[in-house]
Amino acid sequence: MKYLCLVYVEEKILHAMPRHERVALSDDSMAYCDRLQKIGQLLAASPLHPVETATTVRVREGKTSTTDGPFAETKEQLGGFLLLDVPDLNDAIRIAAQFPAARYGSVEVRPMKEGGCA
Amino acid sequence: MSEDTTSEVRARVGEIYRAGSRQILATLIRLLSDFDLAEEALHEAFAAAVEQWPRDGVPANPRAWLVSTGRFKAIDRVRRRTRTDASLAELAKTIEAATGEPTEPDDEHIEDDRLRLIFTCCHPALAPDAQIPMTLREVCGLTTEEIARAFLCKPATIAQRIVRAKAKIRDARIPYEVPPPSELPDRLDTVLHVIYLVFNEGYSASSGAALTRADLSSEAIRLGRLLLELLPEPEVMGLLALMLLHESRRQARTSATGEIILLEHQDRSRWDRNLIEEGIAFIERALTSRRFGPYTVQAAIAAVHTEAPNTAETDWAQIVALYDLLMRAEPSPIIELNRAVAVAMRDGPAAGLQLVEAILARGELTDYHLAHSAQADFHRRLGNKPQARLAYERALALTKQEPERRFLERRLAELG
């Protein structure tokens, strides 16, 4: 069985941490992920850029709407995910807009952070 | 080298800065893939020009010299930083890899860069309140302080929006590109909307800040002209025409004391005929393309007004027909309200009142002061004083503009 684990943190707390603590948290997290990967229990893991980098894509009546910020409809629940590897945000938006569920719900596009979260 | 030549060269550098710094910046952003680095590089390149040109002479292609100098300065800077910050190593490699670049960028390339810059600053993934300051700062070269003054907010607020937008461009990797034809109409909409918002901010001026805000309108017109030069699309012509026709009435729409003068009372001899002629020529070009949209139609409505000697002799039937066209292209309660005002001019205030009340009854525009002031005006013309008073009071409670407030107070006083 595959499981998707979503990690929630209050970004303010992370930003307020002294740098060495943030680096330690990042190093520990990466070491943990390495161990899980070695024993075959982890497929992929990555920190994300802060929520300010989020873009929400919706398609209504055939028209794509792209807005700054995370999805805001509290009545929508997380229904799935796509992990993309494309050159830039425009490609990601294009793919998100063609995903059938974008016609009903919202697709939040978040860039992944390369090289740890510190 | 004599002092005379030095000051001449300095003046020439200043000239190039004023005329071309935004083009050079646009190219540097492409070469360096980083807004802040490009801005620093731009300033270092001009500083180098001030220092070197009096000694070595002005290069044959100053723009190409400034671009390549800026680029080398940026590479140096990144190399120095790389020693202290390993994460920059990749950036340094990327920039240096762009060496295939021709040393003398051709004009077409430069035009593309300016268009890239406009589309990036107006990218729909950026917050709407960041698109405007990004465009004014990066494309028009306004300072953060100038933008803050024009929008009546703190420089720190504007600066923060710009910082956030740049961080998003970098971290979410918003590409520096002109959208492909399939996405152009949607993306162009956002750009036109940003330009029109800038224009309107300068056009609905409060008397106190009238000067800086008029500057904002001329900045929007300048942007419209630049965009048209780079991308001669019918709707760009339509928007430019719309702005020119509104601008033509600027002198006539406020009194010497800053009071609003409604269209029907404006001294039409004070309308700027040159702007009107230019605007109408753009409308005609846009209409013949048959690919025009809502901005062109709105401009056409404004043009009908310019052709009439006064309100009574205005072709209101044509204006209503154009609003019908607009409603089909882009239905919105604001357009419906404007259409109601035109219908009232054609068929009398009772017809207009019925339409406005239908909009308000749907719960739309209830917070929009102009909906209530239109309703009030129809009641006033029908002689329904108590209803007119109530509606003027609702409008007064909702308006945020000082001349608008004084206008409504005058109307209330006239009701007795």
Interface residues (C-beta under 8 A of the other chain):
Chain A: H49 P50 E52 T53 A54 T55 K63 T64 S65 T66 T67 D68 G69 P87 D88 L89 N90 I93 V109 P111 G115
Chain B: S87 P124 A125 L126 A127 P128 A130 R164 A167 K168 D171 A172 R173 I174 P175 E177 P179 E183 D186
